Amino acid sequence: MKSSAVRLLRLRVKIDIDKAVQAFGISKSMLYKIELGYRFPSAKVICKMSELYGCSIDEIYMALGISRNSNKNLN
C-alpha cells in the first residue's frame, strides 16, 4: 500500500487499523479507501481522526487534499 499523508498521520501516532476503525465507526475497507484517496470521510469522522491522531482538523483536510468547503459538498 502506498503511504498517503493521511496514513502517515495514523502511523506517526502508532495507531493500528483495528483501533482506528473502531474509534471512527467505519469499516476497514472504508479506511483503506480514505487513506488511498478513493473516498473522503464525513466531517464527523474527520473530527474523530483529528482527536485520535493528535492533530488539527485543518491538518486532516490538508492530508486529504480537500478544503472544508469542498467536504460539505461531498456528504
RAVENPE-V504995 format. One record per pair of residues at least 12 apart in sequence whose C-alpha atoms are under 8 Angstrom apart, sorted by sequence separation. I is the first residue (numbers start at 1). J is the second residue. If there is no record, write none. Layout:
i=I j=J
i=I j=J
//
This chain:
i=17 j=31
i=46 j=60
i=46 j=61
i=24 j=45
i=24 j=48
i=40 j=64
i=23 j=48
i=24 j=49
i=37 j=64
i=6 j=34
i=7 j=35
i=43 j=71
i=6 j=35
i=23 j=52
i=42 j=71
i=43 j=72
i=5 j=35
i=4 j=35
i=40 j=71
i=4 j=36
i=20 j=52
i=3 j=36
i=4 j=37
i=42 j=75
i=2 j=36
i=40 j=74
i=15 j=53
i=13 j=53
i=13 j=54
i=10 j=53
i=9 j=53
i=6 j=60
i=6 j=63
i=5 j=63
i=6 j=64
i=4 j=63
i=5 j=64
//
